[in-house]
Amino acid sequence: MDNRIAQRIEAMGFRAALGEGADRVLGWRSPHRVYRAVGTEKLALLLRSYRLSDDIAFRFSNRSWSEWPLTSIRFADWMRALPLEDQVVGLFMDYETFGEHQWADTGIFEFMRQLPGDLLRDGRFAFRTPSEAAARHEPVATLDMSGPVSWADTERDLTAWLGNDMQRAAAEALYALLPGVRKAAELGNLDLVEEWRRLTTSDHLYYMCTKYFSDGDVHKYFSPYANPHEAFVTFMNVLDDVGRRVLGALGRSSHSESMRIG
């Protein structure tokens, strides 16, 4: 998310969007309020409360965590301790949190079964869809997201995917192939479009990340490759194969056209 993307979303007719409650954007402000992005007039921006979300998504089963084991009652108490002025708490987590990152034997499913009831005992809380939450609260301030904001890694920017030379080279090569893919599609080679689109999956670039420490550990956890260089080489080999078939499709078309003219 950034200002430009928010403006584009609003122009498409949407009235609410979800974003990351990054400290570098919020500064002293709370992620638990409704905001508006610079350059928008009606789009409500609902932010992820990354600390509370990550308590469930990442720290829940960490036995070295000072708050382990986390119970639904304790989590509900944390919510009750939030300032009364807070409007919306966005708990955004990957689907893989439940059963993969946090296996069943961690107690994650029982935690989630109990949490709604423990929260709703306090009349202050209710569960609402993003559209409902946006309709109930006016934005309290405007946020300037001049650069892209993601929920990945410590920086919460695009460096998880475009942070090193390998990643940038792979992305540039991928999009350099797009004009040829489009021409091949016009000639009926729709399978090449589908294969190119699959290569745009962000995970391919994510696996090439060379960060260290905790962020690097997360990248390694998800990657099926032995190292980032192997991910890069594999991707570029596949991209080269698609590129050769694109050239073949365009070459066959040129040959067929010359035969018809002759």
LINGIKA-V707299 format. One record per residue. RES is the residue in three letters. BURIAL is + if it has 24 or more other C-alpha atoms within 12 Angstrom, else -. Layout:
res=RES burial=BURIAL
res=RES burial=BURIAL
//
This chain:
res=MET burial=+
res=ASP burial=+
res=ASN burial=+
res=ARG burial=-
res=ILE burial=+
res=ALA burial=+
res=GLN burial=+
res=ARG burial=-
res=ILE burial=+
res=GLU burial=+
res=ALA burial=-
res=MET burial=-
res=GLY burial=-
res=PHE burial=-
res=ARG burial=+
res=ALA burial=+
res=ALA burial=+
res=LEU burial=+
res=GLY burial=+
res=GLU burial=+
res=GLY burial=+
res=ALA burial=+
res=ASP burial=+
res=ARG burial=-
res=VAL burial=+
res=LEU burial=+
res=GLY burial=-
res=TRP burial=-
res=ARG burial=-
res=SER burial=+
res=PRO burial=+
res=HIS burial=+
res=ARG burial=+
res=VAL burial=+
res=TYR burial=+
res=ARG burial=+
res=ALA burial=+
res=VAL burial=+
res=GLY burial=-
res=THR burial=+
res=GLU burial=+
res=LYS burial=+
res=LEU burial=+
res=ALA burial=+
res=LEU burial=+
res=LEU burial=+
res=LEU burial=+
res=ARG burial=+
res=SER burial=+
res=TYR burial=+
res=ARG burial=+
res=LEU burial=+
res=SER burial=+
res=ASP burial=+
res=ASP burial=+
res=ILE burial=+
res=ALA burial=+
res=PHE burial=+
res=ARG burial=+
res=PHE burial=+
res=SER burial=+
res=ASN burial=-
res=ARG burial=-
res=SER burial=-
res=TRP burial=-
res=SER burial=-
res=GLU burial=-
res=TRP burial=-
res=PRO burial=-
res=LEU burial=+
res=THR burial=+
res=SER burial=+
res=ILE burial=+
res=ARG burial=-
res=PHE burial=+
res=ALA burial=+
res=ASP burial=-
res=TRP burial=-
res=MET burial=+
res=ARG burial=-
res=ALA burial=-
res=LEU burial=-
res=PRO burial=-
res=LEU burial=-
res=GLU burial=-
res=ASP burial=-
res=GLN burial=+
res=VAL burial=+
res=VAL burial=+
res=GLY burial=+
res=LEU burial=+
res=PHE burial=+
res=MET burial=-
res=ASP burial=-
res=TYR burial=-
res=GLU burial=-
res=THR burial=+
res=PHE burial=+
res=GLY burial=-
res=GLU burial=-
res=HIS burial=+
res=GLN burial=+
res=TRP burial=-
res=ALA burial=-
res=ASP burial=-
res=THR burial=+
res=GLY burial=-
res=ILE burial=+
res=PHE burial=-
res=GLU burial=-
res=PHE burial=+
res=MET burial=+
res=ARG burial=-
res=GLN burial=-
res=LEU burial=+
res=PRO burial=-
res=GLY burial=-
res=ASP burial=+
res=LEU burial=+
res=LEU burial=-
res=ARG burial=-
res=ASP burial=-
res=GLY burial=-
res=ARG burial=-
res=PHE burial=+
res=ALA burial=-
res=PHE burial=-
res=ARG burial=-
res=THR burial=-
res=PRO burial=+
res=SER burial=-
res=GLU burial=-
res=ALA burial=+
res=ALA burial=+
res=ALA burial=-
res=ARG burial=-
res=HIS burial=+
res=GLU burial=+
res=PRO burial=+
res=VAL burial=-
res=ALA burial=-
res=THR burial=+
res=LEU burial=+
res=ASP burial=+
res=MET burial=+
res=SER burial=-
res=GLY burial=-
res=PRO burial=+
res=VAL burial=+
res=SER burial=+
res=TRP burial=+
res=ALA burial=+
res=ASP burial=+
res=THR burial=-
res=GLU burial=-
res=ARG burial=+
res=ASP burial=+
res=LEU burial=+
res=THR burial=+
res=ALA burial=+
res=TRP burial=+
res=LEU burial=+
res=GLY burial=+
res=ASN burial=-
res=ASP burial=-
res=MET burial=+
res=GLN burial=+
res=ARG burial=-
res=ALA burial=-
res=ALA burial=+
res=ALA burial=+
res=GLU burial=-
res=ALA burial=+
res=LEU burial=+
res=TYR burial=-
res=ALA burial=-
res=LEU burial=+
res=LEU burial=+
res=PRO burial=-
res=GLY burial=+
res=VAL burial=+
res=ARG burial=+
res=LYS burial=-
res=ALA burial=+
res=ALA burial=-
res=GLU burial=-
res=LEU burial=-
res=GLY burial=-
res=ASN burial=+
res=LEU burial=-
res=ASP burial=-
res=LEU burial=+
res=VAL burial=+
res=GLU burial=-
res=GLU burial=+
res=TRP burial=+
res=ARG burial=-
res=ARG burial=-
res=LEU burial=+
res=THR burial=+
res=THR burial=-
res=SER burial=-
res=ASP burial=+
res=HIS burial=+
res=LEU burial=+
res=TYR burial=+
res=TYR burial=+
res=MET burial=+
res=CYS burial=+
res=THR burial=+
res=LYS burial=+
res=TYR burial=-
res=PHE burial=-
res=SER burial=-
res=ASP burial=-
res=GLY burial=+
res=ASP burial=-
res=VAL burial=-
res=HIS burial=+
res=LYS burial=+
res=TYR burial=-
res=PHE burial=-
res=SER burial=+
res=PRO burial=-
res=TYR burial=-
res=ALA burial=-
res=ASN burial=-
res=PRO burial=+
res=HIS burial=+
res=GLU burial=-
res=ALA burial=+
res=PHE burial=+
res=VAL burial=-
res=THR burial=+
res=PHE burial=+
res=MET burial=+
res=ASN burial=-
res=VAL burial=-
res=LEU burial=+
res=ASP burial=-
res=ASP burial=-
res=VAL burial=+
res=GLY burial=+
res=ARG burial=-
res=ARG burial=+
res=VAL burial=+
res=LEU burial=+
res=GLY burial=-
res=ALA burial=+
res=LEU burial=+
res=GLY burial=-
res=ARG burial=-
res=SER burial=-
res=SER burial=-
res=HIS burial=-
res=SER burial=-
res=GLU burial=-
res=SER burial=-
res=MET burial=-
res=ARG burial=-
res=ILE burial=-
res=GLY burial=-
//
